[in-house]
Amino acid sequence: MPRNLVQFQKGMSDADFDRLYGTEHQCRQALTVWRWPRGFACPVCGGNKHSVIETRALFQCTACRAQISLTAGTIFHSTKLPLKIWFRAMYHITQSKGGISSLELARRLGVTQNTAWKISHKLMQVMHEREAEKPLAGRVEMDDAYIGGRRKGKRGRGAVGKVPFVAAVETTDEGKPLRMKLHPVSGFTSLAISGLASSVLAGGCKVVTDGLPCFAAVTLQGFTHIPVKTSRNTSERDSTFKWVNTVLGNVKSALIGTYRAISGKHVSRYLSSFAYRFNRRFSLQDMFARFAYVALRTPPMPYRVLKLAEDRT
């Protein structure tokens, strides 16, 4: 049996990471290139000549004398941590298929669990905002699911404490998976599904779902709805919604195995982190650099906002 080329591709090894980003100087040099690919550009006057104030790690524009920090206005804004800590965190978060808990990240980085939580959520916010920019297109399998909730009491839809979300997988016409989105919703109602469709789907989508009535609301946004009423026969359902079921199974297993508990107001970040990695699975070696490039273009997320805000996009 031939190997799955995506599954067995070479990612970034620990040795590769240490060779490329093992020192603070290497990390700073890399961030400089990613922030200004065409050379330094002053955010105040646009000038491209500068000097470096080594004692304060600042760039000073020759034209207007403005002093600019490499991390100012980015997700790393005002950080007191060494850049190599951030780089190591980005490495673990992008290269771990099932994610990494803040406790495990703290052990690997040598920081407190609270610090690791802040780092991981800021980085997951980068993934969340990036994923929001790219809607799905073509044929899309869609299904309903839940995260969390109490183990005792009512089960299924409407169970206490559970967070409802929708999984959507873009496939080729032959049914091969391309990209996915995992998006929390207020409930499985026509209003919620209609709003979701307008934000995550591109024009001309054909949405394949089961017989849950609320999914018909995608037609209110001009999308084609293909409801497939399957029986309780597991094999029939698995063949009809193969990839959305596979995605949901993998995500739920990873959540249970990696995270002890997930707060409802932070669910969108966790889900977006799974979608981000899945959607870039074809090139693991490039994922780290691409992620760092995007992180430098993501606005700051102060801790007070990070902790309280459910969704900024």
NUZA-214448 format. One record per atom (N, C-alpha, C): residue in one letter; x, y, z. Coordinates in steps of 0.05 Angstrom, whole numbers, plus 32768, in hexadecimal, padded with zeros to 4 digits. Layout:
N
AXYZ;...
***
This chain:
313
M80117FE88000;M800080008000;M801280198000;P800D802C7FED;P801E80447FEC;P801980568005;R802E8064800D;R802C80758024;R801D808F801D;N800F80998031;N800280B3802E;N801880C9802F;L801C80D68019;L803280E98016;L802F81018029;V80168109802F;V8012811F8042;V80198116805E;Q800F80FF8066;Q801380F58080;Q803080EF8087;F803F80E68073;F805B80DE8078;F806F80F3806E;Q8066810B8068;Q8079811F805F;Q808C81288075;K80A28132806E;K80B6813C8081;K80AE8157808B;G80AC815A80A5;G80A6817480B1;G80C0818280BA;M80BE819480CD;M80D681A180D8;M80DE819280F1;S80F6818680F0;S810081768107;S810A8189811D;D810F817E8135;D811B818D814A;D813681978142;A814581868134;A8160818E812B;A815F81A58117;D814C81A48105;D814881B980F1;D814181D480FF;F812F81D28113;F812781EA8121;F813F81F68130;D814E81E6813E;D816581F0814D;D817A81FC813B;R817D81F18124;R819181FB8111;R818882168106;L816F821A8101;L8165823280F5;L815E82488109;Y815382408120;Y814982548133;Y8152824F8150;G816982438153;G8172823B816E;G817C82528180;T818182698175;T818B82808185;T817982988182;E817C82AA8195;E816B82C38194;E817282D3817B;H818B82D48174;H819482E3815C;H818782D78143;Q818782BD8140;Q817B82B08128;Q815D82B78127;C814F82B6813E;C813382BC813E;C812D82D98136;R813D82EB8140;R813A8307813A;R813F830C811C;Q815483008112;Q815A830380F5;Q814382F980E4;A813882E280EC;A812282D680DC;A810982E880DD;L810282F380F5;L80EB830480F7;L80EF831E80E6;T8107832880E6;T810D834080D6;T8107833B80B8;V8110832480AE;V810B831E8092;V80EE831A808D;W80DF830C809F;W80C38307809B;W80B28321809E;R80BB833380AF;R80AB834C80B2;R80B0835F809B;W80C983608092;W80CF8372807B;W80DD83638065;P80CE83538056;P80D983428041;P80E98352802C;R80E1836B8027;R80EE837C8013;R810183908020;G8108838C8039;G8119839E8047;G810983B0805A;F811683BC806D;F810983CD8081;F80F883E28074;A80E083E6807F;A80CD83FC8077;A80C284088090;C80C884218094;C80BE843080AB;C80A0843280AB;P8092842980C0;P8075842B80C1;P806B844780C4;V807D845A80CA;V8074847680CE;V8077848680B4;C808E848580A7;C80928495808F;C809784858076;G809B846A8079;G80A084598062;G80BD84588059;G80CE84658068;G80EB84658061;G80F7844A8063;N810C84458053;N8118842A8053;N8134842A805E;K813E84408067;K815984418073;K815684428091;H81688433809E;H8165843180BB;H8180842A80C8;S8180842E80E2;S8196842480F3;S818A84138109;V819B84048116;V819283F3812C;V819D83FC8146;I818C8400815A;I819484078175;I819783ED8184;E81B083E28185;E81B583C8818F;E81AD83C581AC;T81B283DA81BC;T81AD83D781D9;T818F83D481E0;R817E83DD81CD;R816183DC81D2;R815383CB81BD;A816283BF81AC;A815783AD8197;A814183BC8187;L814783D4817E;L813483E4816F;L813F83EC8154;F812D83F08141;F813583FA8127;F812E84188127;Q81418429811D;Q813B8446811C;Q813C844F80FF;C8126845B80F7;C8124846580DB;C8137847D80D8;T8146847C80C2;T8159849280BD;T814B84AC80B6;A813484A980A8;A812684C1809E;A811784D080B5;C810684C180C4;C80F584CF80D8;C80FD84C980F4;R811284B980F8;R811D84B28112;R810A84A28124;A80F584988118;A80E284878128;A80F0846D8130;Q80EB84648148;Q80F7844B8152;Q80E284358153;I80E8841F8146;I80D4840A8142;I80DF83F0814E;S80CE83E3815E;S80D583C88168;S80CD83B38153;L80DD839E8151;L80D78389813D;L80BC837C8142;T80B3837B815A;T809A836D8161;T808283808165;A8087839A8163;A807183AD8168;A805A83A98155;G804283AA815F;G802A83A7814E;G8025838C8144;T80338378814E;T802F835C8146;T8024834C815E;I80208332815A;I80168321816F;I802B831F8185;F804483258180;F805A83248194;F805D833F81A2;H804B8352819E;H804E836D81A8;H8052836D81C6;S8067837D81CE;S806D838181EB;S8075836881FA;T807D835481EC;T8085833B81FA;T809F833F820A;K80A083338221;K80B983338231;K80C88319822E;L80BD8306821F;L80C982EC821B;L80DD82ED8205;P80F382DD8206;P810582DB81F0;P80F782D181D7;L80FF82DA81BF;L80F382D181A7;L80F682B381A3;K810C82A781AD;K8110828B81A9;K80FA827A81B8;I80EF828681CD;I80D8827881DB;I80C0827981C9;W80BA828F81BC;W80A4829281AA;W80A7827F8192;F80C0827E8188;F80C5826D8171;F80C1824F8177;R80CA8248818F;R80C7822C8197;R80A98226819B;A809A823981A5;A807D823481A8;A806F8232818D;M80778243817A;M806C8241815F;M807282278152;Y808A821D8157;Y80938203814C;Y808181ED8157;H807C81EC8171;H806C81D6817C;H804F81D88173;I804481F08172;I802881F4816B;I802381EE814D;T803681F4813C;T803181EF811F;T803881D28117;Q804A81C68125;Q805381AB811D;Q80448194812C;S8034819B8140;S80258187814F;S800981848143;K8003816D8136;K7FEA81698128;K7FD2816C813B;G7FD481628153;G7FBE81628165;G7FBF81798179;G7FD1818D8175;G7FD381A38187;G7FE4819C819F;I7FE881AF81B1;I7FF881AA81C9;I7FEC81BA81E0;S7FE981AE81F7;S7FDD81BB820E;S7FF081D08219;S7FE681E38228;S7FF681F88234;S800981EC8249;L800181D78256;L801281CB826B;L802A81BD825D;E802581AF8248;E803B81A28239;E804D81B7822D;L804181CC8222;L805181E18215;L806281EF822A;A805881F38242;A806781FF8258;A808081EE825E;R807C81D4825F;R809381C38265;R80A981C5824F;R80A081C68237;R80B381C78221;R80C181E2821E;L80B381F78225;L80BF82128223;L80CE821B823C;G80C8820D8252;G80D58215826C;G80C9822F8277;V80AE82328273;V80A08249827E;V8089823F828F;T807B8251829C;T8064824982AC;T804C8242829A;Q8039823382A5;Q8022822B8296;Q80128243828D;N80108257829E;N8001826F8297;N800E827E8280;T8028827F827F;T8036828C8269;T8032827C824F;A803482618252;A80308250823A;A80138253822F;W800082568241;W7FE4825A8239;W7FE182738228;K7FEE82898232;K7FEC82A38223;K7FF982A08208;I801182938207;I801F829081EE;I800E828081DA;S8004826981E3;S7FF5825781D1;S7FDC826581C7;H7FCE827481D8;H7FB5828081CF;H7FBA829881BD;K7FD082A681C1;K7FD782BB81AE;K7FDD82AF8193;L7FEC82998193;L7FF3828D8179;L7FDA8280816C;M7FC88274817C;M7FB082698171;M7F9E82808166;Q7FA082988172;Q7F9182AF8168;Q7F9A82B6814C;V7FB482B38147;V7FC082B8812C;V7FB282A58118;M7FB1828B8120;M7FA58277810F;M7F87827E810A;H7F7A8286811F;H7F5D828C811E;H7F5882A3810A;E7F6782B8810C;E7F6382CF80FB;E7F6A82C980DE;R7F7F82B980DA;R7F8782B180BF;R7F7282A080B2;E7F67828D80C1;E7F54827B80B6;E7F3A828980AE;A7F33829F80BC;A7F1B82AD80B7;A7F1C82BB809B;E7F3382BE8090;E7F3782CD8077;E7F3182BC805E;K7F3082A28061;K7F2E82918049;K7F16827F804A;P7F018286803B;P7EE88275803B;P7EEC825C802B;L7EDB82488030;L7EDC822F8021;L7ECD82338006;A7ED482227FF3;A7EC782247FD8;A7EC082087FCE;G7EB082087FB8;G7EAA81EE7FAB;G7E9781DD7FBB;R7E9D81C37FBB;R7E8D81AF7FCB;R7E9681B07FE8;V7E8381B27FFA;V7E8981B48017;V7E7781A18027;E7E84818F8035;E7E75817E8048;E7E73818C8062;M7E5B818C806E;M7E57819B8087;M7E488189809B;D7E50818B80B5;D7E43817B80C9;D7E43818A80E4;D7E32818280F6;D7E30818F8110;D7E3F817E8125;A7E49818C813A;A7E58817E814F;A7E5881908168;Y7E628184817E;Y7E6481928198;Y7E7F818E81A4;I7E8781A281B5;I7E9F81A081C5;I7E9781A481E2;G7EA4819481F4;G7EA181998211;G7E868190821B;G7E7E819D8231;G7E658195823E;G7E6A81838256;R7E5781818267;R7E598170827E;R7E5481538276;R7E6081418284;R7E5D8125827E;R7E42811A8288;K7E378126829D;K7E1E811D82A8;K7E07812E829C;G7DEF8123829E;G7DD781328295;G7DD0812C8278;K7DC2813F826C;K7DB8813B8251;K7DCF8137823D;R7DCA8126822A;R7DDE81208215;R7DD5812B81FA;G7DE8812D81E7;G7DE0813581CC;G7DDB815281C9;R7DCB815A81B5;R7DC6817681B0;R7DB8818381C8;G7DC3819A81D1;G7DB781A881E7;G7DC281A18202;A7DD6818F8203;A7DE28187821C;A7DEF819F822A;V7DED81A08244;V7DF781B68254;V7E1581BA8250;G7E1D81D3824A;G7E3A81D98249;G7E4781D3822F;K7E3A81C7821C;K7E4781C08203;K7E4781D881F0;V7E5D81DA81E0;V7E5F81F081CD;V7E5A81E481B1;P7E4581ED81A3;P7E4081E28189;P7E5381EF8174;F7E5B81DF8161;F7E6C81EA814B;F7E6681DA8132;V7E6D81E6811B;V7E6981D98101;V7E8481D380F5;A7E8681BB80EA;A7E9E81B380DB;A7E9781B480BD;A7EA881C180AE;A7EA381C38091;A7EBD81BC8083;V7EBB81A9806F;V7ED381A08061;V7ECF81A48043;E7EE181B48037;E7EE181B8801A;E7EEF81A0800D;T7EE281957FF9;T7EED817E7FEB;T7EEE81837FCD;T7EFD81727FC0;T7EFD81727FA2;T7EE381657F99;D7EDD81677F80;D7EC581597F75;D7EC6813B7F79;E7EDF81317F7B;E7EE281147F80;E7EE0810D7F9D;G7EDD81217FAE;G7EDA811B7FCB;G7EF3811C7FDB;K7F0A81267FD0;K7F2281277FE0;K7F2381417FEF;P7F2C81408009;P7F2B8158801A;P7F40816D8012;L7F3981868013;L7F4B819C800E;L7F5081AD8027;R7F3B81BA8030;R7F3D81CC8047;R7F2481C78059;M7F2781D18072;M7F1081CF8084;M7F0D81E88095;K7EF681EB80A1;K7EF1820080B4;K7EE181F380CB;L7EE881FC80E4;L7ED981F380FC;L7ED0820D8109;H7EB68210810B;H7EAC822A8114;H7E9682278129;P7E9982338141;P7E8482338155;P7E6B8242814C;V7E5482388154;V7E3B8246814E;V7E2B82498168;S7E18825B8167;S7E07825F817F;S7DF482478184;G7DEE8239816E;G7DDC8222816F;G7DD782188153;F7DCA82028151;F7DC481F78137;F7DA88201812E;T7DA8821B8127;T7D908228811D;T7D9582338101;S7D7F823980F4;S7D82824480D9;S7D91825E80D9;L7D8C826F80ED;L7D9A828980EE;L7DB8828580F2;A7DC082738103;A7DDC826E8108;A7DEA826380F0;I7DDD825080E3;I7DEA824380CB;I7DEB825680B4;S7DD7826780B1;S7DD7827B809B;S7DEE828E809F;G7DF2829780B8;G7E0882AA80BE;G7E23829D80BA;L7E25828380C2;L7E3E827480BE;L7E45827180A1;A7E31826A8091;A7E3582668074;A7E40827F8067;S7E368296806E;S7E3E82AF8062;S7E5B82B68068;S7E6582AC807F;S7E8082B38088;S7E96829F8080;V7E8E8285807C;V7EA382718077;V7EA28265805B;L7E8D826C804B;L7E8A82608030;L7E8D8275801B;A7E99826D8005;A7E9C827F7FED;A7E84827A7FDA;G7E80828C7FC8;G7E6A828A7FB6;G7E6B82707FA5;G7E5482657FA0;G7E52824D7F8F;G7E5682337F9E;C7E5882337FB8;C7E5C821A7FC7;C7E4482077FC5;K7E4A81EE7FC4;K7E3681D97FC6;K7E3A81CB7FE1;V7E2781CE7FF3;V7E2A81C5800F;V7E1B81AB8012;V7E2A8196801A;V7E1F817C801F;V7E1C8177803D;T7E0481728046;T7DFF816E8063;T7DED81568067;D7DE9814F8081;D7DD5813B8087;D7DBA81498088;G7DA6813C8094;G7D8B81468092;G7D84815A80A8;L7D97816480B8;L7D90817780CC;L7D84819080BF;P7D6C819880C7;P7D5D81AD80B8;P7D6C81C880B7;C7D7B81CF80CB;C7D8781EA80CB;C7D9B81EE80B4;F7DA781D980AA;F7DBB81DB8095;F7DAE81E6807A;A7D9481E38078;A7D8781EE8060;A7D8A820C805E;A7D9182198074;A7D9382368074;A7DAB82408064;V7DBC822E805B;V7DD282388049;V7DC78243802F;T7DB0823A8028;T7DA38244800F;T7D9C82628011;L7D98826B802A;L7D918287802E;L7DA8829A8026;Q7DC1828E8025;Q7DD8829E801D;Q7DE082988000;G7DCF828A7FF2;G7DD382847FD6;G7DE3826C7FCF;F7DE8825A7FE3;F7DF782427FDE;F7DE5822B7FD8;T7DEF82187FC9;T7DE082007FC3;T7DE281EC7FDA;H7DCB81E27FE2;H7DCA81CF7FF9;H7DC381B37FEE;I7DD3819F7FF6;I7DCE81847FEE;I7DCB81738007;P7DB281718011;P7DAE81618029;P7DAE81438023;V7DBB81338033;V7DBD8116802F;V7DB281098049;K7D9B80FF8047;K7D8F80F2805F;K7D9980D58060;T7DAB80D08072;T7DB680B58075;T7DA880A6808B;S7DA9808C808A;S7D9D807C809E;S7DB0807A80B6;R7DAA806980C9;R7DBB806580DF;R7DD3805380D8;N7DD3804A80C0;N7DE9803980B7;N7E03804980B7;T7E15804180C8;T7E2E805080CB;T7E3E805180B2;S7E40803B80A3;S7E50803B808B;S7E45804D8075;E7E2A804F8074;E7E1E80618061;E7E24807E8067;R7E2380868081;R7E2980A18089;R7E4780A78084;D7E588095808B;D7E7480998089;D7E7D809D806C;S7E6F808F8059;S7E768092803D;S7E6C80AD8032;T7E5680B6803C;T7E4A80CF8032;T7E5980E7803D;F7E6080E78056;F7E6E80FD8063;F7E8980F4806D;K7E9880E7805C;K7EB180DB8064;K7EC580EE8070;W7EC981058063;W7EDF8116806D;W7ED781288084;V7EBE81318084;V7EB68141809B;V7EB5813080B4;N7EAD811680B1;N7EAD810480C8;N7ECA80FE80D1;T7EDC80FB80BE;T7EF880F680C5;T7F04810D80D4;V7EFE812580CA;V7F08813D80D7;V7EFD814080F4;L7EE4813C80F7;L7ED7813E8112;L7EE381298125;G7EE78111811B;G7EF280FC812C;G7F0F81038135;N7F1F810D8122;N7F3A81148129;N7F3B812C813D;V7F2A81408138;V7F2A81578149;V7F2181508165;K7F0C81418168;K7F0281398182;K7F1681288191;S7F2381158183;S7F3781058190;S7F4F8115819A;A7F578129818A;A7F6E813A8191;A7F66814C81A9;L7F4E815681A9;L7F45816781BF;L7F45815881DA;I7F3A813F81D9;I7F39812F81F1;I7F54812781FA;G7F66812081E7;G7F80811681EE;G7F94812B81F6;T7F8F814481ED;T7FA3815981F1;T7F9B816D8207;Y7F8281758207;Y7F79818B8219;Y7F678180822F;R7F6C81888247;R7F5C817E825E;R7F40818B825D;A7F3F81A48257;A7F2681B28256;A7F2981CA8243;I7F1381D28237;I7F1381E98225;I7EFC81FB822C;S7F0282148231;S7EEE82288238;S7EDE822F821F;G7EC482328222;G7EB38237820B;G7EBA825081FC;K7EC48265820A;K7ECA827E81FD;K7EE4827D81ED;H7EF3826881F0;H7F0C826581E1;H7F0B824F81CC;V7EF4824381C9;V7EF1822C81B6;V7EF98233819A;S7EF2824B8191;S7EF882538176;S7F1682528170;R7F2782598183;R7F448258817E;R7F4D823B817C;Y7F44822A818D;Y7F4D820E818C;Y7F4482028171;L7F2C82078169;L7F2281FB8150;L7F3282068138;S7F3782208139;S7F46822D8123;S7F6282228121;S7F6E821A8138;S7F8A820F8137;S7F8A81F58128;F7F7581E4812D;F7F7381CB811E;F7F7081D08100;A7F5E81E280FA;A7F5981E880DE;A7F7281F480D0;Y7F80820580DE;Y7F99821180D3;Y7FAD81FC80CB;R7FB281EA80DD;R7FC681D580D8;R7FBC81C280C2;F7FA381BB80C2;F7F9881A980AE;F7F9A81B58092;N7F9381CE8090;N7F9381DC8076;N7FAF81E1806B;R7FC381DD807B;R7FDF81E18071;R7FEF81C78074;R7FE181B18075;R7FEE8197807A;R7FFF818E8062;F7FFB819A804B;F800A81918033;F8027819A8034;S802E81AD8045;S804981B78046;S805181BE8063;L805881A98072;L805F81AC808E;L807881BC8092;Q808B81B98080;Q80A581C78082;Q80A281E5807F;D808E81EE8070;D808A820A806C;D807882178080;M806A82068090;M8055821180A1;M8060822480B6;F8077821E80C2;F8082822F80D7;F8087824B80CD;A8096824E80B6;A809D826880AC;A8084827780A3;R8071826A8097;R80588277808E;R8049828180A6;F8049827180BC;F803A827980D4;F8047829280E1;A8062829280E3;A807082A980EE;A806B82C280DE;Y806A82BF80C3;Y806582D680B2;Y804982E280B8;V803582D180BC;V801A82DA80C2;V801982E680DE;A802782DA80F1;A802782E4810D;A80318300810E;L8044830780FD;L804E832380FC;L803A833680F1;R8025832C80E5;R8011833D80D9;R7FF6833B80E7;T7FF7832F80FE;T7FDF832D810F;T7FE083418126;P7FCC83528129;P7FCD8367813E;P7FD1835B815A;P7FDB836C816C;P7FDF83628188;P7FC683588194;M7FC8834581A7;M7FB1833A81B5;M7FB8833B81D3;P7FB3835181E1;P7FBA835481FD;P7FAC833E820E;Y7FB883378224;Y7FAE83218234;Y7F928325823D;R7F8B833E8245;R7F708344824F;R7F5B833E8239;V7F6283438220;V7F50833E8209;V7F5083208203;L7F6883158203;L7F6B82F981FD;L7F5B82E78210;K7F5A82EE8229;K7F4D82DE823D;K7F2E82E1823C;L7F2582F88235;L7F0882FE8236;L7EFA82FB821B;A7F0883028206;A7EFB830281EC;A7EF782E681E1;E7EE082E281D6;E7EDA82C881C9;E7EE382C881AC;D7EDF82DE819F;D7EE582DF8182;D7EE982FC817A;R7F008302816D;R7F06831D8165;R7F0083218148;T7EFC830C8138;T7EF88310811C;T7EDA83108115;
***
